[in-house]
Amino acid sequence: MKEITPGIIVDDRICFGKPVIKGTRVPVEIVLGKLAGGAQIDEVMREYELSREQVLAALRYAATVIAEEEVHVAG
């Protein structure tokens, strides 16, 4: 297990090594997908038994990944 950012871990034995919320088996992508689909933070918290801080950790992780991404536009 490795904590890649506060509150987010990767472990080859959990969800095939995809980033998950620390202390759970909930993938970050599921949390982000729910929020992107219009779910409120409180709904995601209830559905996956997460704290507000855990949901916010997923958002912070996503923001960090996007900030580091390089986009090359062809044309």
FIKOLZA-1660 file (N, C-alpha, C; in steps of 0.1 Angstrom, whole numbers, plus 5000, padded with zeros to 4 digits):
% residues 75
   i   px   py   pz ch aa at
   1 5008 4988 5000  A  M  N
   1 5000 5000 5000  A  M CA
   1 5009 5012 5000  A  M  C
   2 5005 5022 4992  A  K  N
   2 5012 5035 4991  A  K CA
   2 5002 5046 4991  A  K  C
   3 5004 5056 5000  A  E  N
   3 4996 5068 5000  A  E CA
   3 5002 5077 4990  A  E  C
   4 4994 5080 4979  A  I  N
   4 4999 5088 4968  A  I CA
   4 4996 5103 4970  A  I  C
   5 4987 5106 4978  A  T  N
   5 4984 5119 4982  A  T CA
   5 4975 5118 4995  A  T  C
   6 4975 5128 5003  A  P  N
   6 4968 5126 5016  A  P CA
   6 4953 5121 5014  A  P  C
   7 4951 5109 5020  A  G  N
   7 4937 5103 5019  A  G CA
   7 4935 5094 5008  A  G  C
   8 4945 5093 4999  A  I  N
   8 4943 5084 4987  A  I CA
   8 4954 5074 4986  A  I  C
   9 4951 5061 4984  A  I  N
   9 4961 5051 4984  A  I CA
   9 4960 5043 4971  A  I  C
  10 4971 5036 4968  A  V  N
  10 4971 5025 4958  A  V CA
  10 4976 5013 4964  A  V  C
  11 4970 5002 4960  A  D  N
  11 4975 4989 4965  A  D CA
  11 4971 4978 4955  A  D  C
  12 4981 4971 4950  A  D  N
  12 4978 4961 4940  A  D CA
  12 4967 4951 4943  A  D  C
  13 4965 4949 4956  A  R  N
  13 4955 4940 4961  A  R CA
  13 4941 4946 4962  A  R  C
  14 4939 4959 4960  A  I  N
  14 4926 4965 4961  A  I CA
  14 4923 4972 4948  A  I  C
  15 4912 4968 4942  A  C  N
  15 4907 4974 4930  A  C CA
  15 4918 4975 4919  A  C  C
  16 4926 4964 4918  A  F  N
  16 4936 4963 4907  A  F CA
  16 4946 4974 4907  A  F  C
  17 4948 4980 4919  A  G  N
  17 4958 4990 4920  A  G CA
  17 4954 5004 4916  A  G  C
  18 4940 5006 4914  A  K  N
  18 4935 5019 4911  A  K CA
  18 4935 5027 4924  A  K  C
  19 4935 5041 4923  A  P  N
  19 4935 5049 4935  A  P CA
  19 4921 5047 4943  A  P  C
  20 4922 5045 4956  A  V  N
  20 4910 5044 4964  A  V CA
  20 4911 5053 4976  A  V  C
  21 4900 5056 4982  A  I  N
  21 4899 5064 4994  A  I CA
  21 4906 5055 5005  A  I  C
  22 4915 5061 5012  A  K  N
  22 4923 5055 5023  A  K CA
  22 4913 5049 5033  A  K  C
  23 4915 5037 5037  A  G  N
  23 4907 5030 5047  A  G CA
  23 4894 5024 5042  A  G  C
  24 4893 5024 5028  A  T  N
  24 4881 5019 5022  A  T CA
  24 4885 5011 5010  A  T  C
  25 4876 5006 5003  A  R  N
  25 4878 5000 4989  A  R CA
  25 4871 5008 4979  A  R  C
  26 4868 5020 4982  A  V  N
  26 4860 5029 4973  A  V CA
  26 4870 5036 4963  A  V  C
  27 4869 5033 4950  A  P  N
  27 4877 5039 4940  A  P CA
  27 4874 5054 4939  A  P  C
  28 4885 5062 4937  A  V  N
  28 4884 5076 4935  A  V CA
  28 4875 5079 4923  A  V  C
  29 4876 5071 4912  A  E  N
  29 4868 5073 4900  A  E CA
  29 4853 5072 4903  A  E  C
  30 4849 5063 4912  A  I  N
  30 4835 5062 4915  A  I CA
  30 4830 5075 4922  A  I  C
  31 4837 5080 4931  A  V  N
  31 4834 5092 4938  A  V CA
  31 4833 5104 4928  A  V  C
  32 4843 5105 4920  A  L  N
  32 4843 5116 4910  A  L CA
  32 4831 5115 4900  A  L  C
  33 4829 5102 4896  A  G  N
  33 4818 5100 4886  A  G CA
  33 4804 5104 4892  A  G  C
  34 4802 5100 4905  A  K  N
  34 4790 5103 4912  A  K CA
  34 4788 5119 4912  A  K  C
  35 4799 5126 4917  A  L  N
  35 4798 5140 4918  A  L CA
  35 4796 5146 4904  A  L  C
  36 4803 5142 4894  A  A  N
  36 4802 5147 4880  A  A CA
  36 4788 5144 4875  A  A  C
  37 4781 5134 4879  A  G  N
  37 4768 5130 4875  A  G CA
  37 4757 5138 4882  A  G  C
  38 4761 5147 4891  A  G  N
  38 4751 5156 4898  A  G CA
  38 4748 5152 4913  A  G  C
  39 4754 5141 4918  A  A  N
  39 4752 5138 4932  A  A CA
  39 4758 5149 4941  A  A  C
  40 4752 5151 4952  A  Q  N
  40 4757 5160 4962  A  Q CA
  40 4767 5153 4971  A  Q  C
  41 4776 5161 4976  A  I  N
  41 4786 5155 4985  A  I CA
  41 4780 5146 4996  A  I  C
  42 4769 5151 5002  A  D  N
  42 4763 5144 5013  A  D CA
  42 4757 5131 5008  A  D  C
  43 4752 5130 4996  A  E  N
  43 4747 5118 4990  A  E CA
  43 4758 5107 4989  A  E  C
  44 4769 5112 4984  A  V  N
  44 4781 5103 4982  A  V CA
  44 4786 5098 4995  A  V  C
  45 4786 5107 5005  A  M  N
  45 4790 5103 5018  A  M CA
  45 4781 5092 5024  A  M  C
  46 4768 5094 5022  A  R  N
  46 4759 5084 5028  A  R CA
  46 4760 5070 5020  A  R  C
  47 4760 5071 5007  A  E  N
  47 4760 5059 4998  A  E CA
  47 4773 5051 5001  A  E  C
  48 4784 5057 5003  A  Y  N
  48 4797 5049 5004  A  Y CA
  48 4802 5050 5018  A  Y  C
  49 4795 5055 5027  A  E  N
  49 4799 5056 5041  A  E CA
  49 4813 5063 5043  A  E  C
  50 4814 5075 5036  A  L  N
  50 4826 5083 5036  A  L CA
  50 4824 5096 5044  A  L  C
  51 4835 5101 5049  A  S  N
  51 4834 5114 5055  A  S CA
  51 4835 5125 5045  A  S  C
  52 4832 5137 5049  A  R  N
  52 4833 5149 5039  A  R CA
  52 4848 5150 5035  A  R  C
  53 4857 5148 5045  A  E  N
  53 4871 5149 5042  A  E CA
  53 4876 5139 5032  A  E  C
  54 4870 5127 5033  A  Q  N
  54 4874 5116 5023  A  Q CA
  54 4869 5120 5009  A  Q  C
  55 4857 5125 5008  A  V  N
  55 4852 5130 4994  A  V CA
  55 4861 5141 4989  A  V  C
  56 4864 5150 4998  A  L  N
  56 4873 5162 4994  A  L CA
  56 4887 5157 4990  A  L  C
  57 4892 5146 4996  A  A  N
  57 4905 5141 4993  A  A CA
  57 4904 5136 4978  A  A  C
  58 4893 5130 4974  A  A  N
  58 4892 5125 4960  A  A CA
  58 4892 5137 4951  A  A  C
  59 4885 5148 4954  A  L  N
  59 4886 5160 4946  A  L CA
  59 4899 5166 4945  A  L  C
  60 4906 5167 4956  A  R  N
  60 4920 5172 4956  A  R CA
  60 4929 5164 4948  A  R  C
  61 4928 5151 4949  A  Y  N
  61 4936 5142 4940  A  Y CA
  61 4934 5144 4926  A  Y  C
  62 4921 5145 4922  A  A  N
  62 4918 5148 4908  A  A CA
  62 4923 5161 4903  A  A  C
  63 4922 5171 4911  A  A  N
  63 4928 5184 4908  A  A CA
  63 4943 5184 4906  A  A  C
  64 4950 5176 4914  A  T  N
  64 4964 5174 4913  A  T CA
  64 4968 5167 4900  A  T  C
  65 4961 5157 4897  A  V  N
  65 4963 5149 4885  A  V CA
  65 4961 5158 4872  A  V  C
  66 4951 5165 4872  A  I  N
  66 4948 5174 4861  A  I CA
  66 4958 5185 4860  A  I  C
  67 4963 5191 4871  A  A  N
  67 4973 5201 4871  A  A CA
  67 4986 5196 4865  A  A  C
  68 4989 5183 4867  A  E  N
  68 5002 5178 4862  A  E CA
  68 5001 5173 4848  A  E  C
  69 4989 5172 4842  A  E  N
  69 4987 5167 4829  A  E CA
  69 4991 5177 4818  A  E  C
  70 4998 5171 4808  A  E  N
  70 5002 5179 4796  A  E CA
  70 4993 5176 4785  A  E  C
  71 4987 5186 4779  A  V  N
  71 4978 5184 4767  A  V CA
  71 4985 5190 4755  A  V  C
  72 4986 5181 4745  A  H  N
  72 4992 5185 4732  A  H CA
  72 4981 5186 4721  A  H  C
  73 4978 5198 4716  A  V  N
  73 4968 5199 4706  A  V CA
  73 4974 5198 4692  A  V  C
  74 4969 5190 4684  A  A  N
  74 4973 5188 4671  A  A CA
  74 4965 5197 4661  A  A  C
  75 4972 5202 4651  A  G  N
  75 4964 5209 4642  A  G CA
  75 4969 5223 4640  A  G  C
% end
